[in-house]
Amino acid sequence: MSADNERAALENAGRVWSAAKDDERAAMATLYAAVVAAHAAGVSEVEAARLAGVDRMTVRRALGKL
């Protein structure tokens, strides 16, 4: 491939990666809000982690404990 094609491929890969990071951050914010709400309603950290399919440290991070 030519250098121009490689540059275009690299720019495209960068855009795709940036968009994926944005999507991940949005999903994390949604998860964190759900963890906070569930915990406020009485769900334990362990149960929140199990239900969300994440580890307990993720739950603790969402609750501001880490």
C-alpha positions as CSV (number, residue, x, y, z in Angstrom):
1,M,0.0,0.0,0.0
2,S,1.1,3.6,-0.5
3,A,2.0,5.9,2.3
4,D,-1.2,7.9,1.7
5,N,-3.3,4.7,2.2
6,E,-1.4,3.8,5.3
7,R,-1.9,7.3,6.7
8,A,-5.6,7.1,6.0
9,A,-5.8,3.7,7.6
10,L,-4.0,5.0,10.7
11,E,-6.3,8.1,11.0
12,N,-9.3,5.8,10.7
13,A,-8.0,3.4,13.3
14,G,-7.4,6.4,15.6
15,R,-11.0,7.6,15.1
16,V,-12.4,4.1,15.8
17,W,-10.3,3.8,19.0
18,S,-11.3,7.2,20.2
19,A,-15.0,6.5,19.6
20,A,-14.7,3.1,21.5
21,K,-13.1,4.9,24.5
22,D,-16.0,7.4,24.5
23,D,-18.5,4.5,24.4
24,E,-16.7,2.8,27.2
25,R,-16.7,5.9,29.4
26,A,-20.4,6.4,28.8
27,A,-21.1,2.7,29.8
28,M,-18.9,3.1,32.9
29,A,-20.9,6.2,33.9
30,T,-24.2,4.3,33.5
31,L,-22.8,1.3,35.5
32,Y,-21.5,3.6,38.3
33,A,-24.8,5.3,38.6
34,A,-26.6,2.0,38.8
35,V,-24.2,0.7,41.4
36,V,-24.7,3.9,43.5
37,A,-28.5,3.6,43.2
38,A,-28.5,-0.1,44.1
39,H,-26.2,0.4,47.1
40,A,-28.4,3.3,48.3
41,A,-31.4,0.9,48.1
42,G,-29.6,-1.7,50.3
43,V,-27.8,-3.9,47.8
44,S,-24.4,-5.0,49.2
45,E,-21.2,-4.4,47.4
46,V,-20.8,-8.2,46.9
47,E,-24.3,-8.6,45.4
48,A,-23.9,-5.4,43.3
49,A,-20.7,-6.9,41.8
50,R,-22.3,-10.2,41.1
51,L,-25.3,-8.7,39.5
52,A,-23.3,-6.3,37.3
53,G,-20.7,-9.0,36.4
54,V,-17.8,-6.9,37.7
55,D,-15.3,-7.3,40.5
56,R,-15.9,-5.8,44.0
57,M,-13.2,-3.2,43.4
58,T,-15.1,-1.8,40.5
59,V,-18.1,-1.4,42.8
60,R,-16.0,0.2,45.5
61,R,-14.6,2.6,42.9
62,A,-18.1,3.5,41.8
63,L,-19.0,4.2,45.5
64,G,-16.0,6.4,45.9
65,K,-14.3,4.1,48.3
66,L,-11.1,3.7,46.3
